[in-house]
Amino acid sequence: MILENQKNNPLHGITLEKIVTDLHAHYGWDKLGSFVRIDCFINNQSISSSLKLLRKLPWARKKVEDLYLKTFNK
């Protein structure tokens, strides 16, 4: 049943760490900060701080996931 629900999820099997790492490599922190206005992309720029904050802020995680899908056409 769970696999059926995930079949149409384009992010299934992609970790949040991979999403942030790929976006950082593609855009850099400054550009990411302009797309998603959260502190970890503007001031405290690191993968680990980004992961911590994105796990606490569902709205920000959704924006980052949407940006990933838009950028890499998944």
PQR file of N, CA, C, O and H, with PARSE charges and radii, in Angstrom:
ATOM      1  N   MET A   1       0.819  -1.198   0.000 -0.4000 1.5000
ATOM      2  CA  MET A   1       0.000   0.000   0.000 -0.0000 2.0000
ATOM      3  C   MET A   1       0.862   1.260   0.000  0.5500 1.7000
ATOM      4  O   MET A   1       0.587   2.189  -0.759 -0.5500 1.4000
ATOM      5  N   ILE A   2       1.899   1.307   0.837 -0.4000 1.5000
ATOM      6  CA  ILE A   2       2.775   2.477   0.891 -0.0000 2.0000
ATOM      7  C   ILE A   2       3.483   2.668  -0.447  0.5500 1.7000
ATOM      8  O   ILE A   2       3.611   3.798  -0.919 -0.5500 1.4000
ATOM      9  H   ILE A   2       2.123   0.552   1.453  0.4000 1.0000
ATOM     10  N   LEU A   3       3.942   1.583  -1.062 -0.4000 1.5000
ATOM     11  CA  LEU A   3       4.603   1.696  -2.357 -0.0000 2.0000
ATOM     12  C   LEU A   3       3.670   2.260  -3.410  0.5500 1.7000
ATOM     13  O   LEU A   3       4.103   3.015  -4.281 -0.5500 1.4000
ATOM     14  H   LEU A   3       3.837   0.665  -0.678  0.4000 1.0000
ATOM     15  N   GLU A   4       2.403   1.905  -3.344 -0.4000 1.5000
ATOM     16  CA  GLU A   4       1.416   2.445  -4.280 -0.0000 2.0000
ATOM     17  C   GLU A   4       1.320   3.959  -4.140  0.5500 1.7000
ATOM     18  O   GLU A   4       1.237   4.670  -5.141 -0.5500 1.4000
ATOM     19  H   GLU A   4       2.052   1.292  -2.637  0.4000 1.0000
ATOM     20  N   ASN A   5       1.331   4.456  -2.906 -0.4000 1.5000
ATOM     21  CA  ASN A   5       1.244   5.897  -2.669 -0.0000 2.0000
ATOM     22  C   ASN A   5       2.494   6.622  -3.145  0.5500 1.7000
ATOM     23  O   ASN A   5       2.413   7.768  -3.589 -0.5500 1.4000
ATOM     24  H   ASN A   5       1.399   3.878  -2.093  0.4000 1.0000
ATOM     25  N   GLN A   6       3.631   5.976  -3.061 -0.4000 1.5000
ATOM     26  CA  GLN A   6       4.891   6.609  -3.432 -0.0000 2.0000
ATOM     27  C   GLN A   6       5.179   6.524  -4.930  0.5500 1.7000
ATOM     28  O   GLN A   6       6.068   7.214  -5.430 -0.5500 1.4000
ATOM     29  H   GLN A   6       3.696   5.045  -2.700  0.4000 1.0000
ATOM     30  N   LYS A   7       4.446   5.696  -5.639 -0.4000 1.5000
ATOM     31  CA  LYS A   7       4.697   5.486  -7.063 -0.0000 2.0000
ATOM     32  C   LYS A   7       4.634   6.803  -7.845  0.5500 1.7000
ATOM     33  O   LYS A   7       5.397   6.998  -8.791 -0.5500 1.4000
ATOM     34  H   LYS A   7       3.724   5.135  -5.233  0.4000 1.0000
ATOM     35  N   ASN A   8       3.745   7.688  -7.461 -0.4000 1.5000
ATOM     36  CA  ASN A   8       3.577   8.956  -8.161 -0.0000 2.0000
ATOM     37  C   ASN A   8       4.317  10.118  -7.504  0.5500 1.7000
ATOM     38  O   ASN A   8       4.155  11.267  -7.915 -0.5500 1.4000
ATOM     39  H   ASN A   8       3.125   7.530  -6.692  0.4000 1.0000
ATOM     40  N   ASN A   9       5.117   9.831  -6.499 -0.4000 1.5000
ATOM     41  CA  ASN A   9       5.889  10.858  -5.814 -0.0000 2.0000
ATOM     42  C   ASN A   9       7.253  10.993  -6.493  0.5500 1.7000
ATOM     43  O   ASN A   9       8.082  10.090  -6.381 -0.5500 1.4000
ATOM     44  H   ASN A   9       5.249   8.897  -6.165  0.4000 1.0000
ATOM     45  N   PRO A  10       7.502  12.102  -7.195 -0.5600 1.5000
ATOM     46  CA  PRO A  10       8.775  12.254  -7.905  0.2800 2.0000
ATOM     47  C   PRO A  10       9.982  12.377  -6.978  0.5500 1.7000
ATOM     48  O   PRO A  10      11.119  12.232  -7.428 -0.5500 1.4000
ATOM     49  N   LEU A  11       9.757  12.638  -5.701 -0.4000 1.5000
ATOM     50  CA  LEU A  11      10.862  12.757  -4.750 -0.0000 2.0000
ATOM     51  C   LEU A  11      11.110  11.471  -3.969  0.5500 1.7000
ATOM     52  O   LEU A  11      11.989  11.425  -3.109 -0.5500 1.4000
ATOM     53  H   LEU A  11       8.834  12.756  -5.335  0.4000 1.0000
ATOM     54  N   HIS A  12      10.341  10.433  -4.267 -0.4000 1.5000
ATOM     55  CA  HIS A  12      10.518   9.170  -3.554 -0.0000 2.0000
ATOM     56  C   HIS A  12      11.945   8.652  -3.745  0.5500 1.7000
ATOM     57  O   HIS A  12      12.429   8.518  -4.869 -0.5500 1.4000
ATOM     58  H   HIS A  12       9.627  10.471  -4.966  0.4000 1.0000
ATOM     59  N   GLY A  13      12.603   8.365  -2.628 -0.4000 1.5000
ATOM     60  CA  GLY A  13      13.963   7.832  -2.667 -0.0000 2.0000
ATOM     61  C   GLY A  13      15.049   8.899  -2.705  0.5500 1.7000
ATOM     62  O   GLY A  13      16.234   8.565  -2.686 -0.5500 1.4000
ATOM     63  H   GLY A  13      12.210   8.474  -1.715  0.4000 1.0000
ATOM     64  N   ILE A  14      14.674  10.172  -2.759 -0.4000 1.5000
ATOM     65  CA  ILE A  14      15.651  11.264  -2.777 -0.0000 2.0000
ATOM     66  C   ILE A  14      15.661  11.884  -1.382  0.5500 1.7000
ATOM     67  O   ILE A  14      14.628  12.340  -0.891 -0.5500 1.4000
ATOM     68  H   ILE A  14      13.712  10.443  -2.775  0.4000 1.0000
ATOM     69  N   THR A  15      16.817  11.897  -0.757 -0.4000 1.5000
ATOM     70  CA  THR A  15      16.915  12.433   0.598 -0.0000 2.0000
ATOM     71  C   THR A  15      16.914  13.956   0.583  0.5500 1.7000
ATOM     72  O   THR A  15      17.250  14.582  -0.422 -0.5500 1.4000
ATOM     73  H   THR A  15      17.656  11.526  -1.155  0.4000 1.0000
ATOM     74  N   LEU A  16      16.535  14.534   1.706 -0.4000 1.5000
ATOM     75  CA  LEU A  16      16.575  15.981   1.856 -0.0000 2.0000
ATOM     76  C   LEU A  16      18.015  16.478   1.710  0.5500 1.7000
ATOM     77  O   LEU A  16      18.255  17.547   1.151 -0.5500 1.4000
ATOM     78  H   LEU A  16      16.263  14.026   2.523  0.4000 1.0000
ATOM     79  N   GLU A  17      18.958  15.705   2.210 -0.4000 1.5000
ATOM     80  CA  GLU A  17      20.373  16.092   2.091 -0.0000 2.0000
ATOM     81  C   GLU A  17      20.786  16.175   0.615  0.5500 1.7000
ATOM     82  O   GLU A  17      21.489  17.109   0.229 -0.5500 1.4000
ATOM     83  H   GLU A  17      18.764  14.836   2.665  0.4000 1.0000
ATOM     84  N   LYS A  18      20.369  15.231  -0.196 -0.4000 1.5000
ATOM     85  CA  LYS A  18      20.692  15.263  -1.627 -0.0000 2.0000
ATOM     86  C   LYS A  18      20.044  16.475  -2.296  0.5500 1.7000
ATOM     87  O   LYS A  18      20.658  17.130  -3.139 -0.5500 1.4000
ATOM     88  H   LYS A  18      19.799  14.473   0.117  0.4000 1.0000
ATOM     89  N   ILE A  19      18.811  16.765  -1.917 -0.4000 1.5000
ATOM     90  CA  ILE A  19      18.114  17.908  -2.496 -0.0000 2.0000
ATOM     91  C   ILE A  19      18.877  19.196  -2.205  0.5500 1.7000
ATOM     92  O   ILE A  19      19.146  19.980  -3.115 -0.5500 1.4000
ATOM     93  H   ILE A  19      18.313  16.233  -1.232  0.4000 1.0000
ATOM     94  N   VAL A  20      19.225  19.416  -0.935 -0.4000 1.5000
ATOM     95  CA  VAL A  20      19.934  20.637  -0.548 -0.0000 2.0000
ATOM     96  C   VAL A  20      21.324  20.686  -1.189  0.5500 1.7000
ATOM     97  O   VAL A  20      21.748  21.735  -1.676 -0.5500 1.4000
ATOM     98  H   VAL A  20      19.006  18.779  -0.196  0.4000 1.0000
ATOM     99  N   THR A  21      22.023  19.565  -1.189 -0.4000 1.5000
ATOM    100  CA  THR A  21      23.367  19.513  -1.779 -0.0000 2.0000
ATOM    101  C   THR A  21      23.326  19.825  -3.273  0.5500 1.7000
ATOM    102  O   THR A  21      24.143  20.601  -3.767 -0.5500 1.4000
ATOM    103  H   THR A  21      21.678  18.713  -0.793  0.4000 1.0000
ATOM    104  N   ASP A  22      22.385  19.225  -3.988 -0.4000 1.5000
ATOM    105  CA  ASP A  22      22.270  19.466  -5.432 -0.0000 2.0000
ATOM    106  C   ASP A  22      21.891  20.907  -5.735  0.5500 1.7000
ATOM    107  O   ASP A  22      22.439  21.518  -6.653 -0.5500 1.4000
ATOM    108  H   ASP A  22      21.721  18.594  -3.586  0.4000 1.0000
ATOM    109  N   LEU A  23      20.951  21.453  -4.962 -0.4000 1.5000
ATOM    110  CA  LEU A  23      20.559  22.849  -5.181 -0.0000 2.0000
ATOM    111  C   LEU A  23      21.705  23.808  -4.866  0.5500 1.7000
ATOM    112  O   LEU A  23      21.914  24.787  -5.583 -0.5500 1.4000
ATOM    113  H   LEU A  23      20.507  20.958  -4.216  0.4000 1.0000
ATOM    114  N   HIS A  24      22.444  23.525  -3.796 -0.4000 1.5000
ATOM    115  CA  HIS A  24      23.587  24.364  -3.452 -0.0000 2.0000
ATOM    116  C   HIS A  24      24.645  24.315  -4.556  0.5500 1.7000
ATOM    117  O   HIS A  24      25.203  25.348  -4.927 -0.5500 1.4000
ATOM    118  H   HIS A  24      22.274  22.730  -3.214  0.4000 1.0000
ATOM    119  N   ALA A  25      24.916  23.139  -5.073 -0.4000 1.5000
ATOM    120  CA  ALA A  25      25.905  22.998  -6.140 -0.0000 2.0000
ATOM    121  C   ALA A  25      25.449  23.728  -7.405  0.5500 1.7000
ATOM    122  O   ALA A  25      26.272  24.288  -8.129 -0.5500 1.4000
ATOM    123  H   ALA A  25      24.462  22.300  -4.772  0.4000 1.0000
ATOM    124  N   HIS A  26      24.170  23.723  -7.667 -0.4000 1.5000
ATOM    125  CA  HIS A  26      23.628  24.327  -8.882 -0.0000 2.0000
ATOM    126  C   HIS A  26      23.513  25.853  -8.777  0.5500 1.7000
ATOM    127  O   HIS A  26      23.871  26.572  -9.709 -0.5500 1.4000
ATOM    128  H   HIS A  26      23.501  23.268  -7.079  0.4000 1.0000
ATOM    129  N   TYR A  27      23.008  26.344  -7.627 -0.4000 1.5000
ATOM    130  CA  TYR A  27      22.726  27.768  -7.478 -0.0000 2.0000
ATOM    131  C   TYR A  27      23.701  28.533  -6.586  0.5500 1.7000
ATOM    132  O   TYR A  27      23.954  29.715  -6.818 -0.5500 1.4000
ATOM    133  H   TYR A  27      22.717  25.760  -6.870  0.4000 1.0000
ATOM    134  N   GLY A  28      24.249  27.870  -5.572 -0.4000 1.5000
ATOM    135  CA  GLY A  28      25.029  28.573  -4.548 -0.0000 2.0000
ATOM    136  C   GLY A  28      24.093  29.118  -3.481  0.5500 1.7000
ATOM    137  O   GLY A  28      22.882  29.198  -3.684 -0.5500 1.4000
ATOM    138  H   GLY A  28      24.043  26.909  -5.384  0.4000 1.0000
ATOM    139  N   TRP A  29      24.669  29.495  -2.334 -0.4000 1.5000
ATOM    140  CA  TRP A  29      23.860  29.937  -1.194 -0.0000 2.0000
ATOM    141  C   TRP A  29      23.102  31.223  -1.490  0.5500 1.7000
ATOM    142  O   TRP A  29      21.928  31.345  -1.142 -0.5500 1.4000
ATOM    143  H   TRP A  29      25.653  29.430  -2.169  0.4000 1.0000
ATOM    144  N   ASP A  30      23.768  32.192  -2.136 -0.4000 1.5000
ATOM    145  CA  ASP A  30      23.119  33.487  -2.355 -0.0000 2.0000
ATOM    146  C   ASP A  30      21.866  33.358  -3.214  0.5500 1.7000
ATOM    147  O   ASP A  30      20.829  33.939  -2.892 -0.5500 1.4000
ATOM    148  H   ASP A  30      24.722  32.093  -2.419  0.4000 1.0000
ATOM    149  N   LYS A  31      21.956  32.617  -4.279 -0.4000 1.5000
ATOM    150  CA  LYS A  31      20.808  32.430  -5.160 -0.0000 2.0000
ATOM    151  C   LYS A  31      19.712  31.626  -4.447  0.5500 1.7000
ATOM    152  O   LYS A  31      18.528  31.942  -4.569 -0.5500 1.4000
ATOM    153  H   LYS A  31      22.799  32.146  -4.540  0.4000 1.0000
ATOM    154  N   LEU A  32      20.109  30.595  -3.707 -0.4000 1.5000
ATOM    155  CA  LEU A  32      19.125  29.825  -2.932 -0.0000 2.0000
ATOM    156  C   LEU A  32      18.401  30.727  -1.936  0.5500 1.7000
ATOM    157  O   LEU A  32      17.189  30.613  -1.752 -0.5500 1.4000
ATOM    158  H   LEU A  32      21.070  30.338  -3.607  0.4000 1.0000
ATOM    159  N   GLY A  33      19.150  31.619  -1.298 -0.4000 1.5000
ATOM    160  CA  GLY A  33      18.565  32.546  -0.341 -0.0000 2.0000
ATOM    161  C   GLY A  33      17.585  33.507  -0.976  0.5500 1.7000
ATOM    162  O   GLY A  33      16.653  33.972  -0.320 -0.5500 1.4000
ATOM    163  H   GLY A  33      20.134  31.711  -1.447  0.4000 1.0000
ATOM    164  N   SER A  34      17.789  33.811  -2.254 -0.4000 1.5000
ATOM    165  CA  SER A  34      16.842  34.701  -2.935 -0.0000 2.0000
ATOM    166  C   SER A  34      15.576  33.945  -3.337  0.5500 1.7000
ATOM    167  O   SER A  34      14.503  34.541  -3.428 -0.5500 1.4000
ATOM    168  H   SER A  34      18.547  33.434  -2.786  0.4000 1.0000
ATOM    169  N   PHE A  35      15.692  32.649  -3.574 -0.4000 1.5000
ATOM    170  CA  PHE A  35      14.528  31.838  -3.927 -0.0000 2.0000
ATOM    171  C   PHE A  35      13.701  31.463  -2.701  0.5500 1.7000
ATOM    172  O   PHE A  35      12.473  31.545  -2.718 -0.5500 1.4000
ATOM    173  H   PHE A  35      16.564  32.164  -3.500  0.4000 1.0000
ATOM    174  N   VAL A  36      14.386  31.052  -1.641 -0.4000 1.5000
ATOM    175  CA  VAL A  36      13.723  30.625  -0.404 -0.0000 2.0000
ATOM    176  C   VAL A  36      14.336  31.443   0.725  0.5500 1.7000
ATOM    177  O   VAL A  36      15.471  31.194   1.132 -0.5500 1.4000
ATOM    178  H   VAL A  36      15.383  30.985  -1.627  0.4000 1.0000
ATOM    179  N   ARG A  37      13.590  32.413   1.228 -0.4000 1.5000
ATOM    180  CA  ARG A  37      14.099  33.358   2.216 -0.0000 2.0000
ATOM    181  C   ARG A  37      14.085  32.746   3.618  0.5500 1.7000
ATOM    182  O   ARG A  37      13.190  33.011   4.421 -0.5500 1.4000
ATOM    183  H   ARG A  37      12.668  32.616   0.897  0.4000 1.0000
ATOM    184  N   ILE A  38      15.096  31.923   3.889 -0.4000 1.5000
ATOM    185  CA  ILE A  38      15.262  31.359   5.230 -0.0000 2.0000
ATOM    186  C   ILE A  38      16.706  31.577   5.655  0.5500 1.7000
ATOM    187  O   ILE A  38      17.614  31.631   4.826 -0.5500 1.4000
ATOM    188  H   ILE A  38      15.823  31.708   3.237  0.4000 1.0000
ATOM    189  N   ASP A  39      16.900  31.701   6.958 -0.4000 1.5000
ATOM    190  CA  ASP A  39      18.190  32.072   7.526 -0.0000 2.0000
ATOM    191  C   ASP A  39      19.331  31.151   7.111  0.5500 1.7000
ATOM    192  O   ASP A  39      20.444  31.623   6.878 -0.5500 1.4000
ATOM    193  H   ASP A  39      16.162  31.657   7.632  0.4000 1.0000
ATOM    194  N   CYS A  40      19.083  29.869   7.014 -0.4000 1.5000
ATOM    195  CA  CYS A  40      20.170  28.926   6.728 -0.0000 2.0000
ATOM    196  C   CYS A  40      20.711  29.076   5.302  0.5500 1.7000
ATOM    197  O   CYS A  40      21.797  28.580   5.004 -0.5500 1.4000
ATOM    198  H   CYS A  40      18.179  29.485   7.203  0.4000 1.0000
ATOM    199  N   PHE A  41      19.976  29.745   4.428 -0.4000 1.5000
ATOM    200  CA  PHE A  41      20.476  30.008   3.081 -0.0000 2.0000
ATOM    201  C   PHE A  41      21.086  31.408   2.976  0.5500 1.7000
ATOM    202  O   PHE A  41      21.790  31.707   2.012 -0.5500 1.4000
ATOM    203  H   PHE A  41      19.094  30.148   4.671  0.4000 1.0000
ATOM    204  N   ILE A  42      20.816  32.270   3.970 -0.4000 1.5000
ATOM    205  CA  ILE A  42      21.268  33.650   3.901 -0.0000 2.0000
ATOM    206  C   ILE A  42      22.450  33.913   4.840  0.5500 1.7000
ATOM    207  O   ILE A  42      23.451  34.491   4.417 -0.5500 1.4000
ATOM    208  H   ILE A  42      20.244  32.027   4.754  0.4000 1.0000
ATOM    209  N   ASN A  43      22.350  33.501   6.095 -0.4000 1.5000
ATOM    210  CA  ASN A  43      23.381  33.825   7.090 -0.0000 2.0000
ATOM    211  C   ASN A  43      24.210  32.629   7.537  0.5500 1.7000
ATOM    212  O   ASN A  43      25.436  32.644   7.428 -0.5500 1.4000
ATOM    213  H   ASN A  43      21.537  33.031   6.438  0.4000 1.0000
ATOM    214  N   ASN A  44      23.555  31.609   8.031 -0.4000 1.5000
ATOM    215  CA  ASN A  44      24.241  30.439   8.585 -0.0000 2.0000
ATOM    216  C   ASN A  44      24.311  29.357   7.508  0.5500 1.7000
ATOM    217  O   ASN A  44      23.630  28.336   7.602 -0.5500 1.4000
ATOM    218  H   ASN A  44      22.559  31.597   8.120  0.4000 1.0000
ATOM    219  N   GLN A  45      25.125  29.583   6.501 -0.4000 1.5000
ATOM    220  CA  GLN A  45      25.115  28.763   5.292 -0.0000 2.0000
ATOM    221  C   GLN A  45      25.910  27.470   5.451  0.5500 1.7000
ATOM    222  O   GLN A  45      27.140  27.466   5.403 -0.5500 1.4000
ATOM    223  H   GLN A  45      25.678  30.413   6.425  0.4000 1.0000
ATOM    224  N   SER A  46      25.188  26.392   5.639 -0.4000 1.5000
ATOM    225  CA  SER A  46      25.805  25.069   5.653 -0.0000 2.0000
ATOM    226  C   SER A  46      24.731  24.032   5.377  0.5500 1.7000
ATOM    227  O   SER A  46      23.544  24.268   5.600 -0.5500 1.4000
ATOM    228  H   SER A  46      24.189  26.396   5.678  0.4000 1.0000
ATOM    229  N   ILE A  47      25.161  22.901   4.898 -0.4000 1.5000
ATOM    230  CA  ILE A  47      24.211  21.818   4.621 -0.0000 2.0000
ATOM    231  C   ILE A  47      23.545  21.378   5.924  0.5500 1.7000
ATOM    232  O   ILE A  47      22.328  21.195   5.964 -0.5500 1.4000
ATOM    233  H   ILE A  47      26.126  22.709   4.718  0.4000 1.0000
ATOM    234  N   SER A  48      24.331  21.207   6.988 -0.4000 1.5000
ATOM    235  CA  SER A  48      23.771  20.703   8.244 -0.0000 2.0000
ATOM    236  C   SER A  48      22.765  21.678   8.851  0.5500 1.7000
ATOM    237  O   SER A  48      21.716  21.251   9.333 -0.5500 1.4000
ATOM    238  H   SER A  48      25.320  21.356   6.955  0.4000 1.0000
ATOM    239  N   SER A  49      23.062  22.975   8.836 -0.4000 1.5000
ATOM    240  CA  SER A  49      22.091  23.927   9.389 -0.0000 2.0000
ATOM    241  C   SER A  49      20.835  23.978   8.529  0.5500 1.7000
ATOM    242  O   SER A  49      19.731  24.149   9.046 -0.5500 1.4000
ATOM    243  H   SER A  49      23.914  23.321   8.444  0.4000 1.0000
ATOM    244  N   SER A  50      21.002  23.830   7.225 -0.4000 1.5000
ATOM    245  CA  SER A  50      19.854  23.814   6.318 -0.0000 2.0000
ATOM    246  C   SER A  50      18.954  22.622   6.608  0.5500 1.7000
ATOM    247  O   SER A  50      17.732  22.759   6.668 -0.5500 1.4000
ATOM    248  H   SER A  50      21.898  23.691   6.805  0.4000 1.0000
ATOM    249  N   LEU A  51      19.554  21.463   6.786 -0.4000 1.5000
ATOM    250  CA  LEU A  51      18.776  20.256   7.062 -0.0000 2.0000
ATOM    251  C   LEU A  51      18.002  20.387   8.366  0.5500 1.7000
ATOM    252  O   LEU A  51      16.830  20.015   8.433 -0.5500 1.4000
ATOM    253  H   LEU A  51      20.547  21.352   6.737  0.4000 1.0000
ATOM    254  N   LYS A  52      18.643  20.910   9.397 -0.4000 1.5000
ATOM    255  CA  LYS A  52      17.980  21.079  10.695 -0.0000 2.0000
ATOM    256  C   LYS A  52      16.773  22.002  10.565  0.5500 1.7000
ATOM    257  O   LYS A  52      15.695  21.693  11.071 -0.5500 1.4000
ATOM    258  H   LYS A  52      19.595  21.213   9.343  0.4000 1.0000
ATOM    259  N   LEU A  53      16.954  23.126   9.892 -0.4000 1.5000
ATOM    260  CA  LEU A  53      15.871  24.089   9.773 -0.0000 2.0000
ATOM    261  C   LEU A  53      14.751  23.573   8.875  0.5500 1.7000
ATOM    262  O   LEU A  53      13.575  23.733   9.201 -0.5500 1.4000
ATOM    263  H   LEU A  53      17.830  23.376   9.481  0.4000 1.0000
ATOM    264  N   LEU A  54      15.099  22.963   7.761 -0.4000 1.5000
ATOM    265  CA  LEU A  54      14.079  22.474   6.835 -0.0000 2.0000
ATOM    266  C   LEU A  54      13.245  21.356   7.441  0.5500 1.7000
ATOM    267  O   LEU A  54      12.080  21.187   7.078 -0.5500 1.4000
ATOM    268  H   LEU A  54      16.054  22.833   7.496  0.4000 1.0000
ATOM    269  N   ARG A  55      13.821  20.599   8.351 -0.4000 1.5000
ATOM    270  CA  ARG A  55      13.046  19.543   9.026 -0.0000 2.0000
ATOM    271  C   ARG A  55      12.058  20.130  10.027  0.5500 1.7000
ATOM    272  O   ARG A  55      11.085  19.472  10.394 -0.5500 1.4000
ATOM    273  H   ARG A  55      14.767  20.737   8.646  0.4000 1.0000
ATOM    274  N   LYS A  56      12.300  21.375  10.475 -0.4000 1.5000
ATOM    275  CA  LYS A  56      11.403  22.019  11.433 -0.0000 2.0000
ATOM    276  C   LYS A  56      10.349  22.894  10.761  0.5500 1.7000
ATOM    277  O   LYS A  56       9.321  23.200  11.366 -0.5500 1.4000
ATOM    278  H   LYS A  56      13.090  21.909  10.177  0.4000 1.0000
ATOM    279  N   LEU A  57      10.596  23.299   9.510 -0.4000 1.5000
ATOM    280  CA  LEU A  57       9.699  24.222   8.818 -0.0000 2.0000
ATOM    281  C   LEU A  57       9.119  23.568   7.562  0.5500 1.7000
ATOM    282  O   LEU A  57       9.720  23.641   6.490 -0.5500 1.4000
ATOM    283  H   LEU A  57      11.431  23.050   9.019  0.4000 1.0000
ATOM    284  N   PRO A  58       7.960  22.936   7.691 -0.5600 1.5000
ATOM    285  CA  PRO A  58       7.373  22.245   6.537  0.2800 2.0000
ATOM    286  C   PRO A  58       7.152  23.155   5.321  0.5500 1.7000
ATOM    287  O   PRO A  58       7.313  22.708   4.185 -0.5500 1.4000
ATOM    288  N   TRP A  59       6.788  24.422   5.543 -0.4000 1.5000
ATOM    289  CA  TRP A  59       6.560  25.328   4.417 -0.0000 2.0000
ATOM    290  C   TRP A  59       7.852  25.586   3.644  0.5500 1.7000
ATOM    291  O   TRP A  59       7.839  25.678   2.416 -0.5500 1.4000
ATOM    292  H   TRP A  59       6.657  24.786   6.465  0.4000 1.0000
ATOM    293  N   ALA A  60       8.962  25.701   4.363 -0.4000 1.5000
ATOM    294  CA  ALA A  60      10.254  25.940   3.710 -0.0000 2.0000
ATOM    295  C   ALA A  60      10.722  24.683   2.981  0.5500 1.7000
ATOM    296  O   ALA A  60      11.252  24.760   1.873 -0.5500 1.4000
ATOM    297  H   ALA A  60       8.972  25.626   5.361  0.4000 1.0000
ATOM    298  N   ARG A  61      10.523  23.538   3.606 -0.4000 1.5000
ATOM    299  CA  ARG A  61      10.896  22.279   2.962 -0.0000 2.0000
ATOM    300  C   ARG A  61      10.122  22.095   1.655  0.5500 1.7000
ATOM    301  O   ARG A  61      10.683  21.650   0.654 -0.5500 1.4000
ATOM    302  H   ARG A  61      10.092  23.476   4.506  0.4000 1.0000
ATOM    303  N   LYS A  62       8.837  22.438   1.671 -0.4000 1.5000
ATOM    304  CA  LYS A  62       8.018  22.333   0.469 -0.0000 2.0000
ATOM    305  C   LYS A  62       8.556  23.239  -0.634  0.5500 1.7000
ATOM    306  O   LYS A  62       8.615  22.835  -1.795 -0.5500 1.4000
ATOM    307  H   LYS A  62       8.381  22.799   2.484  0.4000 1.0000
ATOM    308  N   LYS A  63       8.946  24.455  -0.278 -0.4000 1.5000
ATOM    309  CA  LYS A  63       9.512  25.378  -1.274 -0.0000 2.0000
ATOM    310  C   LYS A  63      10.811  24.822  -1.864  0.5500 1.7000
ATOM    311  O   LYS A  63      11.040  24.910  -3.070 -0.5500 1.4000
ATOM    312  H   LYS A  63       8.898  24.783   0.665  0.4000 1.0000
ATOM    313  N   VAL A  64      11.649  24.255  -1.011 -0.4000 1.5000
ATOM    314  CA  VAL A  64      12.918  23.694  -1.466 -0.0000 2.0000
ATOM    315  C   VAL A  64      12.672  22.474  -2.360  0.5500 1.7000
ATOM    316  O   VAL A  64      13.317  22.319  -3.397 -0.5500 1.4000
ATOM    317  H   VAL A  64      11.463  24.184  -0.031  0.4000 1.0000
ATOM    318  N   GLU A  65      11.749  21.624  -1.957 -0.4000 1.5000
ATOM    319  CA  GLU A  65      11.425  20.449  -2.775 -0.0000 2.0000
ATOM    320  C   GLU A  65      10.842  20.872  -4.121  0.5500 1.7000
ATOM    321  O   GLU A  65      11.181  20.287  -5.149 -0.5500 1.4000
ATOM    322  H   GLU A  65      11.226  21.750  -1.114  0.4000 1.0000
ATOM    323  N   ASP A  66       9.969  21.880  -4.127 -0.4000 1.5000
ATOM    324  CA  ASP A  66       9.397  22.372  -5.382 -0.0000 2.0000
ATOM    325  C   ASP A  66      10.472  22.977  -6.288  0.5500 1.7000
ATOM    326  O   ASP A  66      10.454  22.781  -7.503 -0.5500 1.4000
ATOM    327  H   ASP A  66       9.694  22.355  -3.292  0.4000 1.0000
ATOM    328  N   LEU A  67      11.404  23.712  -5.685 -0.4000 1.5000
ATOM    329  CA  LEU A  67      12.503  24.284  -6.454 -0.0000 2.0000
ATOM    330  C   LEU A  67      13.361  23.177  -7.068  0.5500 1.7000
ATOM    331  O   LEU A  67      13.790  23.280  -8.217 -0.5500 1.4000
ATOM    332  H   LEU A  67      11.419  23.871  -4.698  0.4000 1.0000
ATOM    333  N   TYR A  68      13.605  22.128  -6.301 -0.4000 1.5000
ATOM    334  CA  TYR A  68      14.375  20.985  -6.794 -0.0000 2.0000
ATOM    335  C   TYR A  68      13.691  20.353  -8.006  0.5500 1.7000
ATOM    336  O   TYR A  68      14.333  20.080  -9.020 -0.5500 1.4000
ATOM    337  H   TYR A  68      13.257  22.044  -5.368  0.4000 1.0000
ATOM    338  N   LEU A  69      12.398  20.128  -7.889 -0.4000 1.5000
ATOM    339  CA  LEU A  69      11.646  19.523  -9.000 -0.0000 2.0000
ATOM    340  C   LEU A  69      11.654  20.421 -10.229  0.5500 1.7000
ATOM    341  O   LEU A  69      11.823  19.951 -11.354 -0.5500 1.4000
ATOM    342  H   LEU A  69      11.877  20.351  -7.065  0.4000 1.0000
ATOM    343  N   LYS A  70      11.470  21.716 -10.004 -0.4000 1.5000
ATOM    344  CA  LYS A  70      11.472  22.664 -11.108 -0.0000 2.0000
ATOM    345  C   LYS A  70      12.848  22.744 -11.784  0.5500 1.7000
ATOM    346  O   LYS A  70      12.952  22.804 -13.009 -0.5500 1.4000
ATOM    347  H   LYS A  70      11.333  22.098  -9.090  0.4000 1.0000
ATOM    348  N   THR A  71      13.891  22.741 -10.960 -0.4000 1.5000
ATOM    349  CA  THR A  71      15.253  22.875 -11.473 -0.0000 2.0000
ATOM    350  C   THR A  71      15.715  21.653 -12.223  0.5500 1.7000
ATOM    351  O   THR A  71      16.306  21.764 -13.297 -0.5500 1.4000
ATOM    352  H   THR A  71      13.807  22.692  -9.965  0.4000 1.0000
ATOM    353  N   PHE A  72      15.450  20.483 -11.665 -0.4000 1.5000
ATOM    354  CA  PHE A  72      15.985  19.252 -12.244 -0.0000 2.0000
ATOM    355  C   PHE A  72      14.933  18.422 -12.970  0.5500 1.7000
ATOM    356  O   PHE A  72      15.204  17.284 -13.353 -0.5500 1.4000
ATOM    357  H   PHE A  72      14.970  20.394 -10.793  0.4000 1.0000
ATOM    358  N   ASN A  73      13.742  18.973 -13.165 -0.4000 1.5000
ATOM    359  CA  ASN A  73      12.676  18.329 -13.943 -0.0000 2.0000
ATOM    360  C   ASN A  73      12.455  16.878 -13.572  0.5500 1.7000
ATOM    361  O   ASN A  73      12.430  16.010 -14.444 -0.5500 1.4000
ATOM    362  H   ASN A  73      13.522  19.898 -12.854  0.4000 1.0000
ATOM    363  N   LYS A  74      12.297  16.609 -12.295 -0.4000 1.5000
ATOM    364  CA  LYS A  74      12.093  15.232 -11.835 -0.0000 2.0000
ATOM    365  C   LYS A  74      10.647  14.847 -11.979  0.5500 1.7000
ATOM    366  O   LYS A  74      10.271  13.724 -11.645 -0.5500 1.4000
ATOM    367  H   LYS A  74      12.318  17.315 -11.587  0.4000 1.0000
TER
END
